[in-house]
Structures are given as C-alpha cells and as structure tokens.
Amino acid sequence: MARVLVYYAHPGARYSRVNTRMAKAAEQIDDITFVDLYARYPRQVIDADAEQQLLRDHDVIVFQFPLFWYSTPSIIKEWQDLVLEQGFAYGKGGTELAGKTMMLAISAAGPEDAYTEAGYQHFSLRTFLTPLEQTARLCKMRFATPYVLYAALKAEEDTQIASHVDGYRRILTALRDDTLDLDAIEAAAPVLTCSSSLIPGDT
C-alpha cells in the first residue's frame, strides 16, 4: 500500500462546482492524507518544516487545483518556493523526494480542442504544465499523467462532474492500493480522463 498525500488548492472554493466535490471525495478515502492549503494557511504563511515532513512520510503527492492563468493557484507556487529547498528536494544532498510520484488533478475551463496548436490556447495542456513536470524531475520524482476535466465550467452536474469525481476517487484509491498502471497510462495519452479504461473499477 502506498502512502498518498493530496494537496488541494482553490482560492474561490465557495464558487467551485467541480473541485469541492473532488476534495470531499478525497477526504473520505481511508488511509489518504488530505490537506486544503488555503484552509491550512489562510495568510499563506507556509510551515516549510511541517510540509517537508509530510513529504517524507508519503510516497505519492497529488496536487488538485483549477488551472489559473495557465498555471497553479498562487499558494502552490508559494509552497514550492518555501518547501522544495535546495538540500532537501534537489541539489547536493537533496534526495528526500527521490523515487516518489507527483500527480496533478486539474480542472480546465476550456474544451479539449482549445488546447491544441490550432485551438485558441495554441498549446497543449501538457505544455502549460511543463514547469511542474520539470520540478518533479529536478526532485527525482516520477511525473504521472495528469487527471483532467476539460470544459469544467459547462460540465453537467449529474453526468460529467459526477463521472469525473468518481474517476478521481478510483484513481486515488488505486494509487493507495498500488494498482494504477502508470506506465500504461503514460503510453496511452498525454492526459487522463474519467472515460479511460485504464482507471481501475471498484473492488
């Protein structure tokens, strides 16, 4: 069994239709550590020592957030700046995160075809996530295929959102149980969605 840590970050959570439901599902899974960064640090004063110990204590680190201006909400960047110190996460002696896995769970406002060279975003979603992918690599972590909901603002509550939340619950459970085939997912597509047959079902 893997030790899974979920970091949730949404500065406008009270307006969220997708991420609050995902967060609630994550909180309810046994043997998974869930941290709401904005609730834990309302003034964004990050306790780097405490966060570093959390990272030491877990095998899989999941960041759940809505895509904000092609990046993360600001608290995740603040967390990175303070927690991922040289000598801890990278550089000489910085091997505390080596061998661990980073995964992103993201909601994007635009439809899938917007994130193409011909679409209005002009780049793929994975291109916008390159800084996070390289952060994982610098820290000697595996960057797992991101789990994504496109067109989140227009997603229907009882169909698309419900299916996405259920897929997220199954992914987190499979990560905990070490039954998610990350190699097969990586080979299949640049991002993972709830319709993928590679997400294990309930046992």
C-alpha positions in Angstrom: 0.0 0.0 0.0 1.3 3.5 -0.9 1.0 6.5 1.3 -0.9 9.1 -0.7 -0.9 12.9 0.2 -3.4 15.1 -1.6 -2.8 18.9 -1.6 -6.0 20.8 -2.6 -5.8 24.5 -3.6 -8.7 26.6 -4.7 -8.8 30.3 -3.7 -12.5 30.5 -4.7 -13.7 27.2 -3.4 -17.1 28.5 -2.5 -17.8 29.1 -6.2 -16.5 25.7 -7.3 -18.7 23.2 -9.0 -16.0 20.5 -9.6 -13.1 20.9 -7.2 -15.1 21.0 -3.9 -16.8 17.7 -4.9 -13.4 16.2 -5.8 -12.0 17.4 -2.5 -14.9 15.9 -0.5 -14.4 12.6 -2.2 -10.7 12.6 -1.5 -11.2 13.4 2.2 -13.5 10.4 2.6 -11.0 7.8 1.3 -9.4 5.8 4.1 -5.6 6.0 4.6 -5.1 9.1 2.4 -3.8 12.3 3.9 -5.8 15.4 2.6 -4.6 18.9 3.0 -6.6 22.0 2.0 -3.8 24.5 1.6 -5.9 27.7 1.7 -7.7 26.4 4.8 -4.4 25.4 6.5 -2.6 28.6 5.5 -5.2 31.4 5.1 -2.5 34.0 5.2 -0.2 31.9 3.0 2.4 31.6 5.8 3.7 28.2 4.9 5.3 26.0 7.6 8.1 24.6 5.5 9.4 22.2 8.2 6.0 20.6 8.7 5.4 20.3 4.9 8.8 18.7 4.4 8.0 16.1 7.0 4.7 15.4 5.3 6.5 14.8 2.0 9.0 12.5 3.8 6.0 10.5 5.2 4.3 9.9 1.8 5.0 8.1 -1.4 2.6 9.8 -3.8 1.9 13.5 -3.9 -1.2 14.7 -5.7 -1.9 18.4 -6.3 -5.5 19.1 -7.1 -6.4 22.6 -8.4 -8.2 24.5 -11.1 -5.9 25.8 -13.9 -5.4 29.6 -13.2 -3.9 31.7 -16.0 -2.1 28.6 -17.4 -0.6 27.7 -14.0 -1.4 26.9 -10.4 -3.2 29.0 -7.8 -0.6 31.2 -6.1 -0.4 29.2 -2.8 1.1 26.3 -4.7 3.9 28.5 -6.1 4.5 29.9 -2.6 4.5 26.3 -1.2 7.1 25.3 -3.9 9.3 28.3 -3.2 9.5 27.6 0.5 9.2 23.8 0.8 11.3 22.5 -2.1 14.6 23.8 -0.7 18.0 23.0 -2.0 19.5 20.3 0.0 16.0 18.8 0.7 14.4 18.4 -2.7 17.3 19.0 -5.1 20.9 19.9 -5.3 23.7 18.4 -3.1 22.1 16.1 -0.5 18.6 16.9 -1.8 17.3 13.4 -2.2 14.3 13.4 0.2 11.8 13.2 -2.7 13.7 10.8 -4.9 11.6 7.9 -6.1 8.3 9.4 -5.1 5.5 10.2 -7.5 3.8 13.5 -8.3 0.4 13.6 -10.0 -1.8 16.6 -10.9 -5.6 16.6 -10.8 -6.8 19.6 -12.8 -9.9 21.3 -14.0 -9.7 23.5 -17.1 -12.3 26.0 -18.2 -11.6 25.5 -21.9 -12.7 22.5 -24.0 -10.2 19.9 -25.0 -9.8 21.1 -28.6 -8.8 24.6 -27.3 -5.5 23.0 -26.0 -4.1 22.3 -29.4 -1.9 24.2 -31.9 -5.0 25.1 -33.9 -7.1 25.9 -30.8 -7.4 29.2 -29.1 -4.9 28.3 -26.4 -2.3 27.4 -29.1 -0.6 24.9 -26.9 -1.4 21.5 -25.4 -2.3 21.4 -21.7 0.9 19.4 -21.0 2.9 22.3 -22.4 1.4 24.6 -19.8 2.3 22.0 -17.1 5.9 21.8 -18.2 7.2 23.8 -15.1 5.6 21.3 -12.8 6.8 18.3 -14.7 10.4 19.7 -14.7 10.0 20.4 -10.9 9.2 16.7 -10.4 12.2 15.7 -12.5 14.6 18.0 -10.7 13.4 16.5 -7.4 13.9 13.0 -8.9 10.2 12.2 -8.7 8.1 10.5 -11.3 5.6 12.8 -13.0 2.5 10.8 -13.6 0.0 11.5 -16.3 -2.3 14.4 -15.1 -6.0 13.7 -14.5 -8.1 16.4 -16.3 -11.6 17.7 -16.7 -11.9 19.9 -19.7 -14.7 22.5 -20.1 -15.3 22.4 -16.4 -17.4 25.5 -16.3 -20.0 23.9 -18.6 -19.9 20.4 -17.2 -23.2 18.9 -16.2 -23.6 18.2 -12.5 -25.2 14.7 -12.6 -23.2 13.3 -15.6 -19.8 14.8 -16.4 -19.0 16.1 -13.0 -20.3 13.0 -11.2 -18.3 10.8 -13.5 -15.1 12.9 -13.1 -15.4 12.8 -9.3 -16.0 9.1 -9.3 -12.9 8.7 -11.6 -10.9 10.8 -9.2 -12.0 8.6 -6.2 -11.0 5.5 -8.1 -7.6 6.9 -9.1 -6.7 7.9 -5.5 -7.8 4.5 -4.3 -5.8 2.8 -6.9 -2.7 4.9 -6.1 -3.2 4.0 -2.5 -3.5 0.3 -3.3 -0.7 0.5 -5.9 -2.9 -0.9 -8.6 -2.8 2.1 -11.1 -0.7 1.2 -14.1 1.2 4.5 -14.6 3.3 3.1 -17.4 0.3 2.0 -19.5 -1.5 5.4 -18.8 1.6 7.3 -19.8 1.9 5.3 -23.1 -1.8 5.8 -23.9 -2.3 9.6 -23.7 -0.8 12.8 -22.5 -3.6 13.3 -20.0 -6.0 11.0 -18.2 -9.8 11.5 -18.2 -12.6 9.7 -16.3 -13.5 7.8 -19.5 -10.2 5.9 -19.6 -10.5 2.2 -19.3 -7.1 2.2 -17.5 -8.7 3.6 -14.3 -9.4 0.5 -12.1 -13.0 -0.1 -11.1 -14.3 -0.6 -7.6 -13.3 -3.8 -5.9 
